[in-house]
């Protein structure tokens, strides 16, 4: 399942509910699994889909990490693998992409966004006849024709099975098969906890410190077995709230403090994130790993590999305690500062062997980067400006263009001191707009960036910084000219910026980008020998540095030149190299360009079947970035010739069959 975040632990029972869910999904395009927090809605839905027909595409969109509805459509698009490079709104792009597809979209943890999720799901279902939606929520969405499946607590036998399994995993001293004398105690615990899976897991984790009889007695004292139910709080809600509170009470003071502070994380975090955000004089950084391990042992925190997650209900409780401690603002500020620092580190490490790992890290921490930007927009817009500018280039590569543009524009429009430097954010906005196909707007920004950089000169600040501003402005303006079919203008702009510049192309990220734009311009103006020499220099230097983004586009140029010169083997080699780099970076747009080149190379090499398959796979990716095939203008005739020659060799029927096979993933 694309977009799925798995939970640890065994799955127990739910045979009747799974059967009801299967029937509901077969009868309706809109099904919602409802139940209280901790009852296992997400886990049950996941188990159902793991057992379902693998031929049906499933997309899992995790919504619990969204603080509000502003990023809802972007989150669903990202889960679908849609990296839209157009000026459309995300909902429009999603509707268009899903319109011709048959898949099941899971919207997990919707309860805090019911009206917005209802509106989005209704629009998508109307636009997409082949779409079905399975939601998990504490209440129904209210969609037309919605089938609601209520997930009750586990029955007595299922609850006992889950508790014994989790107890054996938590407490190594317990035998796998409990002695008969302890089974009544275990049943008593399950009955007191009303069979809610999360409460059972939290209670089982306490067996590392308490004998079963002591655990049962403590639970009976904290949860009144005769408590009356009311419409506002059924007893199972009381059991969940009390079991979490009881687990909190039994934590050491340092564990309770860390629990509260971890509630500020919107998504997965690692040990270094926890140390940076949660440590101070009350909880030293050196103690955080051990305290975090203790929370994992108590099932308060889930761990997979080096990543940690706090489940929704547990995070809500921690957030409540953070407020009671009066630390909400200070921890939020520390969280924002940490992720701003992370953005700075990534930006500074872009031209290095760590480049691809920075792309992966920023992708994994996306929701927390957004949370930090939201905090700064409310409190320190100048910090938001700097941070948005630093992540925008990464987000552009990974298809987060709508969010990058939204944050940059909000930050640029926010009140700020008159002397705030907006050159970098404005340049980043120009890059994002160019990638979204808004060429006119991007070109105007590029001209403004160039005018500002030229006016400032080297004497108005740090000379190196000013030089990089001019080079980045020339890169943006040069690419803008290239995309508009003005290669000579692009060459003049980049030549002027680089003329007489000492050093090598690898002295800074801005220098390297400007050299790349110049290489593109050389190819486009027909200076192939110079272009090949420049691209080979860039590729060799980037390979030595371990840099991938520029190297992939140097390969793009070398593949393009090879195709123009009728050297298909060389073209295919460079296209495959480009594809490897783009895969590492998660760049769908660049991958589509690489597949275009590879298809053309196959056609030129006399292999029409592989050419057609690769073209089909390429078309799937172009659909995922939201527009018809695009790239520098000189690529268009090569695409056309690829299709013409492959069709001529195969015939229309065979070509279309191979093309459709490629669209289904059979191009390799």
KOLPA-509743 format. One record per residue (C-alpha): x, y, z. Coordinates in steps of 0.25 Angstrom, whole numbers, plus 5000, padded with zeros to 4 digits. Layout:
BEGIN
{pt {X; Y; Z}}
...
REM end
This chain:
BEGIN
{pt {5000; 5000; 5000}}
{pt {5006; 5013; 4996}}
{pt {5006; 5023; 5007}}
{pt {5004; 5013; 5018}}
{pt {5010; 5015; 5032}}
{pt {5010; 5001; 5039}}
{pt {5008; 4999; 5053}}
{pt {5015; 4988; 5061}}
{pt {5008; 4977; 5069}}
{pt {5000; 4965; 5066}}
{pt {4986; 4965; 5060}}
{pt {4975; 4958; 5067}}
{pt {4961; 4954; 5064}}
{pt {4951; 4963; 5057}}
{pt {4946; 4952; 5048}}
{pt {4932; 4958; 5048}}
{pt {4936; 4972; 5046}}
{pt {4945; 4969; 5035}}
{pt {4934; 4961; 5028}}
{pt {4924; 4973; 5029}}
{pt {4935; 4982; 5024}}
{pt {4937; 4974; 5012}}
{pt {4922; 4974; 5009}}
{pt {4921; 4989; 5011}}
{pt {4933; 4991; 5001}}
{pt {4927; 4982; 4991}}
{pt {4914; 4990; 4992}}
{pt {4918; 5004; 4993}}
{pt {4929; 5014; 4988}}
{pt {4929; 5021; 5002}}
{pt {4931; 5013; 5015}}
{pt {4935; 5019; 5028}}
{pt {4940; 5010; 5040}}
{pt {4936; 5017; 5053}}
{pt {4939; 5015; 5067}}
{pt {4946; 5022; 5079}}
{pt {4961; 5025; 5080}}
{pt {4969; 5013; 5082}}
{pt {4959; 5002; 5078}}
{pt {4968; 4999; 5066}}
{pt {4961; 5005; 5054}}
{pt {4974; 5007; 5046}}
{pt {4980; 4994; 5049}}
{pt {4967; 4987; 5045}}
{pt {4966; 4994; 5032}}
{pt {4981; 4991; 5029}}
{pt {4979; 4976; 5032}}
{pt {4967; 4976; 5023}}
{pt {4974; 4981; 5011}}
{pt {4986; 4972; 5014}}
{pt {4977; 4961; 5012}}
{pt {4970; 4967; 5000}}
{pt {4972; 4964; 4985}}
{pt {4986; 4969; 4982}}
{pt {4981; 4973; 4968}}
{pt {4974; 4985; 4973}}
{pt {4982; 4998; 4975}}
{pt {4981; 5004; 4989}}
{pt {4986; 5017; 4994}}
{pt {4987; 5020; 5009}}
{pt {4987; 5035; 5013}}
{pt {4990; 5037; 5028}}
{pt {4983; 5050; 5032}}
{pt {4986; 5049; 5047}}
{pt {4998; 5058; 5045}}
{pt {4991; 5069; 5039}}
{pt {4988; 5080; 5049}}
{pt {4977; 5087; 5040}}
{pt {4971; 5085; 5027}}
{pt {4981; 5094; 5019}}
{pt {4990; 5083; 5015}}
{pt {4979; 5072; 5013}}
{pt {4979; 5071; 4998}}
{pt {4994; 5072; 4997}}
{pt {4995; 5061; 5007}}
{pt {4986; 5052; 4999}}
{pt {4993; 5056; 4986}}
{pt {5006; 5052; 4992}}
{pt {5001; 5038; 4997}}
{pt {4996; 5036; 4983}}
{pt {5009; 5039; 4977}}
{pt {5004; 5051; 4970}}
{pt {5015; 5062; 4969}}
{pt {5007; 5072; 4961}}
{pt {5016; 5082; 4953}}
{pt {5004; 5091; 4949}}
{pt {4998; 5104; 4954}}
{pt {4985; 5096; 4957}}
{pt {4980; 5095; 4971}}
{pt {4983; 5081; 4978}}
{pt {4968; 5077; 4978}}
{pt {4967; 5080; 4963}}
{pt {4980; 5072; 4960}}
{pt {4975; 5060; 4969}}
{pt {4962; 5060; 4962}}
{pt {4968; 5060; 4948}}
{pt {4978; 5049; 4952}}
{pt {4968; 5040; 4959}}
{pt {4958; 5041; 4948}}
{pt {4963; 5030; 4939}}
{pt {4968; 5021; 4951}}
{pt {4962; 5010; 4958}}
{pt {4967; 5010; 4973}}
{pt {4963; 5009; 4987}}
{pt {4967; 5022; 4995}}
{pt {4969; 5020; 5010}}
{pt {4967; 5033; 5018}}
{pt {4972; 5029; 5032}}
{pt {4969; 5037; 5044}}
{pt {4959; 5048; 5039}}
{pt {4952; 5052; 5052}}
{pt {4958; 5065; 5054}}
{pt {4955; 5069; 5039}}
{pt {4941; 5064; 5037}}
{pt {4935; 5075; 5028}}
{pt {4948; 5077; 5020}}
{pt {4950; 5062; 5018}}
{pt {4935; 5060; 5014}}
{pt {4936; 5071; 5004}}
{pt {4949; 5066; 4998}}
{pt {4944; 5052; 4997}}
{pt {4931; 5056; 4991}}
{pt {4938; 5063; 4980}}
{pt {4948; 5052; 4977}}
{pt {4937; 5042; 4977}}
{pt {4928; 5050; 4967}}
{pt {4940; 5052; 4958}}
{pt {4945; 5038; 4958}}
{pt {4936; 5027; 4955}}
{pt {4946; 5016; 4958}}
{pt {4950; 5022; 4972}}
{pt {4945; 5016; 4985}}
{pt {4948; 5023; 4999}}
{pt {4950; 5015; 5012}}
{pt {4951; 5025; 5024}}
{pt {4955; 5023; 5038}}
{pt {4949; 5033; 5048}}
{pt {4942; 5034; 5062}}
{pt {4930; 5039; 5055}}
{pt {4924; 5037; 5041}}
{pt {4928; 5046; 5029}}
{pt {4913; 5048; 5025}}
{pt {4916; 5045; 5010}}
{pt {4904; 5041; 5001}}
{pt {4902; 5026; 5001}}
{pt {4913; 5024; 5012}}
{pt {4913; 5011; 5019}}
{pt {4917; 5012; 5033}}
{pt {4924; 5000; 5040}}
{pt {4925; 5002; 5055}}
{pt {4937; 4995; 5061}}
{pt {4933; 4991; 5076}}
{pt {4943; 4987; 5086}}
{pt {4949; 4973; 5086}}
{pt {4941; 4961; 5091}}
{pt {4945; 4954; 5104}}
{pt {4953; 4943; 5097}}
{pt {4960; 4953; 5087}}
{pt {4963; 4963; 5097}}
{pt {4970; 4952; 5106}}
{pt {4978; 4947; 5093}}
{pt {4983; 4961; 5090}}
{pt {4986; 4964; 5105}}
{pt {4994; 4951; 5107}}
{pt {5002; 4953; 5094}}
{pt {5006; 4967; 5098}}
{pt {5009; 4963; 5112}}
{pt {5018; 4952; 5107}}
{pt {5025; 4962; 5098}}
{pt {5026; 4973; 5109}}
{pt {5031; 4964; 5121}}
{pt {5041; 4954; 5117}}
{pt {5039; 4947; 5131}}
{pt {5025; 4943; 5127}}
{pt {5023; 4929; 5121}}
{pt {5016; 4929; 5107}}
{pt {5005; 4920; 5113}}
{pt {5000; 4926; 5126}}
{pt {4998; 4917; 5137}}
{pt {4983; 4914; 5139}}
{pt {4984; 4921; 5153}}
{pt {4987; 4934; 5146}}
{pt {4977; 4933; 5134}}
{pt {4965; 4938; 5143}}
{pt {4974; 4950; 5147}}
{pt {4977; 4953; 5132}}
{pt {4962; 4952; 5129}}
{pt {4959; 4962; 5140}}
{pt {4969; 4972; 5134}}
{pt {4962; 4970; 5120}}
{pt {4948; 4972; 5126}}
{pt {4952; 4984; 5134}}
{pt {4959; 4991; 5121}}
{pt {4946; 4988; 5113}}
{pt {4954; 4981; 5102}}
{pt {4960; 4993; 5096}}
{pt {4973; 4989; 5089}}
{pt {4981; 5001; 5092}}
{pt {4977; 5000; 5107}}
{pt {4981; 4986; 5107}}
{pt {4995; 4988; 5101}}
{pt {4998; 5000; 5111}}
{pt {4994; 4991; 5122}}
{pt {5002; 4979; 5117}}
{pt {5014; 4988; 5116}}
{pt {5013; 4991; 5131}}
{pt {5016; 4976; 5134}}
{pt {5030; 4979; 5133}}
{pt {5029; 4986; 5147}}
{pt {5016; 4980; 5153}}
{pt {5011; 4966; 5155}}
{pt {4998; 4962; 5149}}
{pt {4990; 4962; 5162}}
{pt {4996; 4976; 5166}}
{pt {4992; 4981; 5152}}
{pt {4978; 4976; 5153}}
{pt {4976; 4982; 5167}}
{pt {4982; 4996; 5162}}
{pt {4973; 4996; 5150}}
{pt {4960; 4993; 5159}}
{pt {4964; 5004; 5168}}
{pt {4965; 5014; 5156}}
{pt {4954; 5010; 5147}}
{pt {4940; 5008; 5154}}
{pt {4934; 4995; 5149}}
{pt {4920; 5000; 5152}}
{pt {4922; 5014; 5146}}
{pt {4909; 5018; 5138}}
{pt {4909; 5021; 5124}}
{pt {4905; 5034; 5118}}
{pt {4903; 5038; 5104}}
{pt {4915; 5048; 5106}}
{pt {4924; 5038; 5111}}
{pt {4922; 5023; 5110}}
{pt {4929; 5014; 5119}}
{pt {4939; 5010; 5108}}
{pt {4943; 5024; 5107}}
{pt {4945; 5025; 5121}}
{pt {4954; 5013; 5121}}
{pt {4962; 5018; 5110}}
{pt {4964; 5032; 5116}}
{pt {4967; 5025; 5130}}
{pt {4976; 5015; 5125}}
{pt {4985; 5025; 5118}}
{pt {4985; 5034; 5130}}
{pt {4988; 5022; 5139}}
{pt {5000; 5019; 5129}}
{pt {5004; 5033; 5130}}
{pt {5003; 5033; 5146}}
{pt {5012; 5020; 5146}}
{pt {5023; 5027; 5138}}
{pt {5035; 5033; 5144}}
{pt {5035; 5048; 5145}}
{pt {5045; 5049; 5133}}
{pt {5037; 5039; 5125}}
{pt {5024; 5048; 5127}}
{pt {5032; 5060; 5124}}
{pt {5037; 5054; 5111}}
{pt {5023; 5049; 5107}}
{pt {5018; 5063; 5108}}
{pt {5029; 5069; 5100}}
{pt {5028; 5058; 5089}}
{pt {5014; 5062; 5086}}
{pt {5019; 5074; 5078}}
{pt {5024; 5065; 5067}}
{pt {5014; 5064; 5056}}
{pt {5021; 5052; 5049}}
{pt {5032; 5042; 5051}}
{pt {5044; 5046; 5059}}
{pt {5057; 5040; 5062}}
{pt {5066; 5041; 5075}}
{pt {5074; 5053; 5070}}
{pt {5061; 5061; 5068}}
{pt {5056; 5057; 5082}}
{pt {5069; 5061; 5088}}
{pt {5069; 5075; 5081}}
{pt {5054; 5078; 5084}}
{pt {5052; 5072; 5097}}
{pt {5064; 5073; 5105}}
{pt {5068; 5085; 5115}}
{pt {5072; 5086; 5129}}
{pt {5061; 5078; 5134}}
{pt {5064; 5066; 5124}}
{pt {5078; 5066; 5119}}
{pt {5081; 5062; 5105}}
{pt {5089; 5050; 5110}}
{pt {5077; 5044; 5117}}
{pt {5067; 5046; 5106}}
{pt {5071; 5032; 5099}}
{pt {5069; 5024; 5111}}
{pt {5055; 5031; 5115}}
{pt {5051; 5029; 5100}}
{pt {5054; 5014; 5101}}
{pt {5046; 5014; 5114}}
{pt {5034; 5020; 5107}}
{pt {5035; 5010; 5096}}
{pt {5035; 4999; 5106}}
{pt {5022; 5004; 5112}}
{pt {5016; 5005; 5098}}
{pt {5014; 5020; 5099}}
{pt {5023; 5022; 5087}}
{pt {5024; 5012; 5075}}
{pt {5037; 5010; 5069}}
{pt {5041; 5004; 5055}}
{pt {5056; 5004; 5052}}
{pt {5062; 5017; 5056}}
{pt {5048; 5024; 5055}}
{pt {5038; 5027; 5066}}
{pt {5023; 5031; 5065}}
{pt {5013; 5035; 5076}}
{pt {5000; 5030; 5073}}
{pt {4988; 5040; 5072}}
{pt {4981; 5037; 5085}}
{pt {4994; 5036; 5093}}
{pt {4999; 5049; 5087}}
{pt {4986; 5056; 5090}}
{pt {4988; 5053; 5105}}
{pt {5003; 5057; 5104}}
{pt {4999; 5071; 5098}}
{pt {4989; 5073; 5109}}
{pt {5000; 5071; 5120}}
{pt {5009; 5080; 5112}}
{pt {4998; 5091; 5113}}
{pt {4997; 5088; 5128}}
{pt {5012; 5089; 5130}}
{pt {5011; 5103; 5124}}
{pt {5022; 5098; 5114}}
{pt {5014; 5098; 5101}}
{pt {5020; 5111; 5095}}
{pt {5034; 5109; 5099}}
{pt {5034; 5094; 5093}}
{pt {5027; 5099; 5081}}
{pt {5038; 5110; 5079}}
{pt {5049; 5100; 5081}}
{pt {5042; 5090; 5071}}
{pt {5042; 5101; 5061}}
{pt {5056; 5105; 5063}}
{pt {5061; 5091; 5062}}
{pt {5054; 5089; 5048}}
{pt {5059; 5103; 5044}}
{pt {5073; 5098; 5047}}
{pt {5070; 5085; 5040}}
{pt {5066; 5093; 5027}}
{pt {5079; 5101; 5028}}
{pt {5088; 5089; 5030}}
{pt {5081; 5083; 5017}}
{pt {5083; 5095; 5009}}
{pt {5097; 5096; 5013}}
{pt {5099; 5081; 5010}}
{pt {5093; 5082; 4996}}
{pt {5106; 5082; 4989}}
{pt {5112; 5070; 4996}}
{pt {5111; 5055; 4997}}
{pt {5100; 5056; 5007}}
{pt {5091; 5062; 4997}}
{pt {5082; 5050; 4994}}
{pt {5081; 5047; 5009}}
{pt {5076; 5062; 5012}}
{pt {5065; 5060; 5001}}
{pt {5061; 5047; 5008}}
{pt {5062; 5054; 5022}}
{pt {5054; 5066; 5018}}
{pt {5043; 5057; 5011}}
{pt {5042; 5049; 5024}}
{pt {5041; 5061; 5033}}
{pt {5031; 5068; 5024}}
{pt {5020; 5070; 5033}}
{pt {5029; 5076; 5044}}
{pt {5035; 5085; 5035}}
{pt {5021; 5090; 5031}}
{pt {5018; 5091; 5046}}
{pt {5031; 5100; 5048}}
{pt {5027; 5109; 5037}}
{pt {5013; 5111; 5042}}
{pt {5019; 5114; 5056}}
{pt {5028; 5124; 5050}}
{pt {5017; 5131; 5041}}
{pt {5010; 5134; 5054}}
{pt {5021; 5138; 5062}}
{pt {5034; 5142; 5053}}
{pt {5031; 5144; 5039}}
{pt {5045; 5147; 5035}}
{pt {5049; 5133; 5040}}
{pt {5038; 5127; 5032}}
{pt {5044; 5134; 5020}}
{pt {5058; 5129; 5022}}
{pt {5053; 5115; 5025}}
{pt {5043; 5114; 5013}}
{pt {5054; 5119; 5004}}
{pt {5063; 5108; 5009}}
{pt {5054; 5096; 5007}}
{pt {5047; 5101; 4994}}
{pt {5058; 5095; 4985}}
{pt {5057; 5082; 4991}}
{pt {5042; 5082; 4991}}
{pt {5042; 5086; 4976}}
{pt {5050; 5074; 4973}}
{pt {5040; 5065; 4981}}
{pt {5028; 5070; 4975}}
{pt {5023; 5079; 4987}}
{pt {5022; 5091; 4978}}
{pt {5008; 5096; 4983}}
{pt {5013; 5096; 4998}}
{pt {5026; 5102; 4994}}
{pt {5019; 5113; 4987}}
{pt {5008; 5115; 4998}}
{pt {5018; 5116; 5009}}
{pt {5027; 5126; 5001}}
{pt {5016; 5135; 4997}}
{pt {5010; 5135; 5011}}
{pt {5024; 5139; 5017}}
{pt {5026; 5149; 5006}}
{pt {5013; 5155; 5009}}
{pt {5014; 5155; 5024}}
{pt {5018; 5168; 5032}}
{pt {5033; 5169; 5034}}
{pt {5044; 5179; 5037}}
{pt {5047; 5188; 5025}}
{pt {5062; 5183; 5024}}
{pt {5058; 5168; 5023}}
{pt {5066; 5162; 5012}}
{pt {5056; 5156; 5002}}
{pt {5065; 5153; 4991}}
{pt {5066; 5138; 4993}}
{pt {5051; 5135; 4996}}
{pt {5048; 5143; 4984}}
{pt {5058; 5135; 4975}}
{pt {5052; 5122; 4981}}
{pt {5038; 5126; 4978}}
{pt {5043; 5128; 4963}}
{pt {5048; 5114; 4963}}
{pt {5036; 5108; 4968}}
{pt {5027; 5116; 4958}}
{pt {5036; 5112; 4947}}
{pt {5034; 5097; 4951}}
{pt {5019; 5099; 4951}}
{pt {5019; 5105; 4937}}
{pt {5016; 5119; 4941}}
{pt {5027; 5124; 4932}}
{pt {5022; 5138; 4930}}
{pt {5021; 5141; 4945}}
{pt {5035; 5133; 4947}}
{pt {5041; 5142; 4937}}
{pt {5037; 5155; 4943}}
{pt {5043; 5150; 4956}}
{pt {5056; 5146; 4949}}
{pt {5057; 5160; 4943}}
{pt {5055; 5166; 4957}}
{pt {5065; 5157; 4964}}
{pt {5075; 5160; 4953}}
{pt {5073; 5175; 4955}}
{pt {5074; 5174; 4970}}
{pt {5087; 5166; 4969}}
{pt {5093; 5175; 4959}}
{pt {5090; 5188; 4967}}
{pt {5095; 5182; 4980}}
{pt {5109; 5179; 4974}}
{pt {5120; 5173; 4982}}
{pt {5121; 5185; 4992}}
{pt {5108; 5184; 4999}}
{pt {5111; 5171; 5007}}
{pt {5119; 5158; 5007}}
{pt {5125; 5157; 4994}}
{pt {5123; 5142; 4993}}
{pt {5108; 5144; 4996}}
{pt {5106; 5155; 4986}}
{pt {5113; 5147; 4975}}
{pt {5104; 5135; 4978}}
{pt {5092; 5144; 4977}}
{pt {5096; 5148; 4963}}
{pt {5099; 5134; 4959}}
{pt {5086; 5129; 4964}}
{pt {5078; 5140; 4957}}
{pt {5085; 5137; 4944}}
{pt {5082; 5122; 4946}}
{pt {5067; 5126; 4948}}
{pt {5067; 5136; 4936}}
{pt {5075; 5126; 4927}}
{pt {5065; 5114; 4930}}
{pt {5053; 5124; 4928}}
{pt {5059; 5128; 4914}}
{pt {5061; 5113; 4911}}
{pt {5047; 5109; 4914}}
{pt {5042; 5120; 4905}}
{pt {5050; 5116; 4894}}
{pt {5061; 5127; 4895}}
{pt {5074; 5119; 4896}}
{pt {5083; 5130; 4891}}
{pt {5078; 5139; 4902}}
{pt {5080; 5129; 4912}}
{pt {5094; 5127; 4907}}
{pt {5097; 5142; 4908}}
{pt {5091; 5143; 4922}}
{pt {5099; 5131; 4928}}
{pt {5112; 5135; 4920}}
{pt {5111; 5149; 4926}}
{pt {5110; 5144; 4940}}
{pt {5121; 5134; 4939}}
{pt {5131; 5142; 4930}}
{pt {5144; 5144; 4938}}
{pt {5139; 5137; 4950}}
{pt {5151; 5131; 4957}}
{pt {5150; 5116; 4962}}
{pt {5143; 5104; 4958}}
{pt {5128; 5101; 4955}}
{pt {5128; 5094; 4969}}
{pt {5132; 5106; 4978}}
{pt {5117; 5108; 4982}}
{pt {5103; 5102; 4979}}
{pt {5100; 5115; 4971}}
{pt {5112; 5114; 4963}}
{pt {5109; 5100; 4959}}
{pt {5094; 5103; 4956}}
{pt {5099; 5114; 4947}}
{pt {5109; 5106; 4939}}
{pt {5098; 5095; 4937}}
{pt {5088; 5106; 4931}}
{pt {5100; 5110; 4922}}
{pt {5102; 5096; 4918}}
{pt {5087; 5095; 4914}}
{pt {5088; 5108; 4906}}
{pt {5101; 5102; 4898}}
{pt {5093; 5090; 4894}}
{pt {5081; 5098; 4890}}
{pt {5089; 5108; 4882}}
{pt {5096; 5096; 4874}}
{pt {5110; 5097; 4881}}
{pt {5110; 5082; 4883}}
{pt {5125; 5080; 4885}}
{pt {5125; 5091; 4896}}
{pt {5113; 5086; 4902}}
{pt {5118; 5072; 4903}}
{pt {5131; 5077; 4909}}
{pt {5124; 5085; 4919}}
{pt {5114; 5074; 4923}}
{pt {5125; 5064; 4924}}
{pt {5133; 5073; 4933}}
{pt {5121; 5075; 4942}}
{pt {5117; 5060; 4942}}
{pt {5132; 5056; 4946}}
{pt {5133; 5067; 4957}}
{pt {5119; 5064; 4963}}
{pt {5122; 5049; 4963}}
{pt {5135; 5052; 4971}}
{pt {5127; 5060; 4981}}
{pt {5115; 5050; 4982}}
{pt {5105; 5060; 4977}}
{pt {5093; 5055; 4969}}
{pt {5084; 5066; 4965}}
{pt {5094; 5074; 4955}}
{pt {5100; 5061; 4951}}
{pt {5087; 5055; 4947}}
{pt {5084; 5068; 4938}}
{pt {5098; 5067; 4932}}
{pt {5095; 5052; 4928}}
{pt {5082; 5058; 4922}}
{pt {5090; 5067; 4913}}
{pt {5100; 5056; 4910}}
{pt {5088; 5047; 4906}}
{pt {5082; 5058; 4898}}
{pt {5094; 5061; 4890}}
{pt {5097; 5046; 4888}}
{pt {5083; 5045; 4882}}
{pt {5085; 5057; 4873}}
{pt {5098; 5051; 4868}}
{pt {5091; 5037; 4866}}
{pt {5099; 5030; 4877}}
{pt {5088; 5022; 4884}}
{pt {5096; 5013; 4893}}
{pt {5103; 5025; 4899}}
{pt {5089; 5032; 4900}}
{pt {5083; 5020; 4907}}
{pt {5095; 5019; 4917}}
{pt {5094; 5034; 4921}}
{pt {5079; 5033; 4922}}
{pt {5080; 5021; 4931}}
{pt {5090; 5028; 4940}}
{pt {5080; 5040; 4941}}
{pt {5069; 5031; 4945}}
{pt {5077; 5025; 4956}}
{pt {5080; 5039; 4962}}
{pt {5066; 5043; 4960}}
{pt {5061; 5031; 4967}}
{pt {5070; 5034; 4979}}
{pt {5065; 5048; 4980}}
{pt {5050; 5044; 4978}}
{pt {5049; 5053; 4966}}
{pt {5037; 5049; 4958}}
{pt {5038; 5060; 4948}}
{pt {5053; 5057; 4945}}
{pt {5050; 5042; 4944}}
{pt {5040; 5045; 4933}}
{pt {5050; 5053; 4926}}
{pt {5060; 5041; 4927}}
{pt {5050; 5031; 4922}}
{pt {5047; 5040; 4910}}
{pt {5062; 5040; 4906}}
{pt {5063; 5025; 4909}}
{pt {5051; 5022; 4900}}
{pt {5057; 5030; 4889}}
{pt {5070; 5023; 4891}}
{pt {5063; 5009; 4889}}
{pt {5056; 5014; 4877}}
{pt {5069; 5019; 4871}}
{pt {5075; 5006; 4874}}
{pt {5065; 4998; 4866}}
{pt {5057; 4993; 4879}}
{pt {5043; 4997; 4876}}
{pt {5036; 4989; 4887}}
{pt {5045; 4994; 4898}}
{pt {5043; 5008; 4892}}
{pt {5028; 5007; 4893}}
{pt {5028; 5000; 4907}}
{pt {5037; 5011; 4912}}
{pt {5029; 5022; 4906}}
{pt {5016; 5016; 4913}}
{pt {5023; 5016; 4926}}
{pt {5028; 5030; 4924}}
{pt {5013; 5035; 4921}}
{pt {5009; 5029; 4934}}
{pt {5019; 5038; 4941}}
{pt {5016; 5050; 4932}}
{pt {5001; 5048; 4937}}
{pt {5007; 5048; 4952}}
{pt {5013; 5062; 4950}}
{pt {5000; 5067; 4944}}
{pt {5003; 5072; 4930}}
{pt {5007; 5067; 4916}}
{pt {5021; 5064; 4913}}
{pt {5031; 5076; 4916}}
{pt {5045; 5079; 4916}}
{pt {5054; 5088; 4908}}
{pt {5049; 5090; 4894}}
{pt {5060; 5082; 4887}}
{pt {5054; 5069; 4894}}
{pt {5040; 5070; 4887}}
{pt {5045; 5066; 4873}}
{pt {5053; 5054; 4878}}
{pt {5040; 5049; 4885}}
{pt {5032; 5050; 4873}}
{pt {5043; 5043; 4865}}
{pt {5043; 5032; 4875}}
{pt {5028; 5029; 4874}}
{pt {5028; 5030; 4859}}
{pt {5040; 5020; 4857}}
{pt {5034; 5010; 4867}}
{pt {5020; 5010; 4861}}
{pt {5026; 5009; 4847}}
{pt {5034; 4996; 4851}}
{pt {5023; 4990; 4860}}
{pt {5010; 4995; 4854}}
{pt {4999; 5002; 4862}}
{pt {4993; 4990; 4869}}
{pt {5006; 4984; 4874}}
{pt {5011; 4998; 4878}}
{pt {4999; 5001; 4886}}
{pt {4999; 4988; 4893}}
{pt {5014; 4990; 4897}}
{pt {5011; 5004; 4901}}
{pt {4999; 5000; 4910}}
{pt {5009; 4989; 4916}}
{pt {5019; 5000; 4920}}
{pt {5008; 5008; 4926}}
{pt {5005; 4997; 4935}}
{pt {5019; 4996; 4940}}
{pt {5025; 4986; 4930}}
{pt {5036; 4995; 4923}}
{pt {5049; 4990; 4930}}
REM end
